[in-house]
């Protein structure tokens, strides 16, 4: 099977078997937001979970935070359809809260299999929750660990701030820090670093 066929099969399996998501999908409580992008992507972005806009459309990062992520991807000299975007959990937590550790534990294996199929060279962990659950380090402090390379299952991981966090920041320091982190990603991928007025 091609990578896309493997991902399609995994998506179907997830919708019917994930202990966290399947009951919510089958009761129409939430829509699955499995992930999207290039199955051969060198770069993968991982967030924490879908929000209201993502739940409505069934696509990851399509709200205001997603629009900012799109801008960051374009600033890197890439297109959204050249990367792969997914989340730790695949359905919106009730009340749009942060996914619990227990929810992450039962849903994360599907993300792990996405990573195995896609085989990205770099994963960008968007925000503290994503970084903690992806790296299995619940004590991780994103303000200290962003910009520092980590490894997950042999894949280089760059933790950085979540786009939603950037939307809440009045000053530009956090934006500049994320751009610094993304430039490190481009270096790791041996890609040119576009000039950008931050």
C-alpha positions in Angstrom: 0.0 0.0 0.0 1.1 3.6 -0.6 1.6 5.9 2.4 -1.7 7.6 1.6 -3.5 4.3 1.5 -2.0 3.4 4.9 -3.0 6.7 6.3 -6.6 6.3 5.0 -6.8 2.8 6.5 -5.5 4.1 9.8 -8.0 6.9 9.7 -10.9 4.4 9.3 -9.5 2.3 12.1 -9.2 5.3 14.4 -12.8 6.4 13.8 -14.1 3.0 14.9 -11.6 1.8 17.5 -9.9 4.7 19.3 -11.1 4.4 23.0 -11.1 8.2 23.3 -12.5 9.3 19.9 -14.7 6.4 18.5 -17.6 6.7 21.0 -17.7 10.5 20.6 -17.6 10.2 16.8 -20.3 7.5 16.7 -22.6 9.6 19.0 -22.0 12.7 16.8 -20.6 14.4 19.9 -17.4 15.3 17.9 -16.0 15.0 14.5 -12.7 13.3 13.9 -9.8 15.6 12.8 -7.3 13.0 11.8 -4.6 15.0 10.1 -3.8 16.2 6.6 -1.0 17.0 4.3 1.8 15.3 2.2 2.2 11.7 3.2 5.9 12.1 2.1 6.4 15.3 4.1 9.8 15.9 5.6 8.2 18.2 8.2 5.3 17.5 10.5 3.5 19.8 12.8 1.8 18.4 15.9 -0.7 20.3 18.0 -2.7 19.3 21.1 -6.2 18.8 19.7 -8.9 20.2 17.5 -10.8 23.4 18.4 -14.3 24.4 17.4 -13.5 25.4 13.9 -11.5 22.2 13.3 -14.4 20.1 14.8 -16.8 21.8 12.4 -14.7 21.3 9.3 -12.9 18.1 10.2 -9.5 19.6 9.4 -6.6 20.5 11.6 -5.6 24.1 12.3 -8.2 26.0 10.3 -9.2 28.7 12.8 -7.3 31.8 13.8 -4.4 29.8 15.1 -4.4 27.8 11.9 -4.3 30.9 9.8 -1.2 32.1 11.7 0.4 28.6 11.3 -0.2 28.9 7.6 1.6 32.2 7.6 4.5 30.7 9.4 4.7 27.8 6.9 4.7 30.2 4.0 7.4 32.3 5.7 9.5 29.1 5.8 9.2 29.0 2.0 6.8 26.1 2.1 3.2 25.4 1.3 0.6 23.9 3.7 0.2 20.9 1.4 4.0 20.2 1.5 3.9 19.5 5.3 1.7 17.2 7.4 -0.4 18.5 10.3 -1.9 16.4 13.1 -2.7 16.5 16.8 -2.1 14.5 19.9 -5.8 13.8 20.2 -8.1 13.6 17.1 -11.4 14.9 18.6 -12.2 18.2 20.3 -12.1 17.8 24.1 -15.4 18.7 25.8 -15.6 22.5 26.4 -12.5 22.9 24.2 -10.3 22.2 27.2 -6.8 20.9 27.1 -6.6 17.1 26.5 -6.0 15.1 29.6 -3.1 12.8 30.0 -5.5 9.8 30.0 -7.1 11.0 26.7 -3.7 11.4 25.2 -2.5 8.0 26.2 -5.3 6.2 24.4 -5.4 8.4 21.3 -1.7 9.1 20.8 -0.9 5.6 19.4 -2.7 6.7 16.2 -0.3 9.7 16.0 2.6 7.4 16.6 1.5 5.3 13.6 1.0 8.4 11.5 4.6 9.3 12.3 5.8 5.8 11.4 4.0 5.9 8.0 5.1 9.4 7.1 8.6 9.2 8.4 9.2 12.9 8.7 12.7 14.2 9.3 11.5 16.9 11.7 8.5 17.3 14.0 7.5 20.7 15.3 5.6 20.3 18.6 3.2 23.2 18.9 2.8 24.3 22.5 3.4 22.8 25.9 0.7 20.2 25.8 1.8 18.8 22.5 5.5 18.8 23.6 4.7 17.2 26.9 2.6 14.3 25.5 4.7 13.8 22.4 8.0 13.6 24.4 6.5 11.8 27.4 7.8 14.6 29.7 4.9 16.0 31.8 7.3 18.4 33.6 8.4 20.0 30.3 8.3 23.8 30.5 7.8 25.2 26.9 9.3 28.6 27.8 12.6 26.8 28.8 12.6 24.0 26.2 11.4 25.8 23.0 14.3 26.2 20.6 16.1 23.2 21.9 16.2 20.0 19.8 14.6 16.8 21.3 14.2 13.4 19.8 11.1 11.1 19.6 11.4 7.6 18.0 14.5 8.7 16.2 12.9 11.8 14.7 14.2 15.3 15.6 11.6 17.3 17.5 11.5 21.1 17.9 9.2 22.3 20.6 7.9 25.9 20.1 5.0 28.1 21.1 1.5 27.2 19.9 0.1 29.8 17.4 -2.9 30.4 19.8 -0.4 31.6 22.4 1.1 34.0 19.8 -2.3 35.4 19.2 -2.6 36.4 22.8 0.8 38.2 23.0 0.9 42.0 22.7 4.6 42.2 22.2 6.5 40.6 19.3 9.1 38.7 21.4 7.3 35.4 21.3 6.8 35.7 17.5 10.5 36.3 17.1 11.3 33.3 19.2 9.1 31.1 17.1 10.7 32.3 13.9 14.1 31.5 15.5 12.9 28.0 16.2 11.5 27.6 12.6 14.8 28.8 11.2 16.5 26.0 13.1 14.1 23.6 11.5 14.9 24.8 8.1 18.6 24.4 8.8 18.0 20.8 10.0 16.1 20.1 6.7 18.9 21.8 4.7 16.5 24.3 3.3 17.2 27.9 2.6 16.1 30.4 5.2 14.0 33.2 3.6 14.6 36.7 4.9 11.8 37.9 7.1 11.1 41.2 8.8 10.1 40.3 12.3 
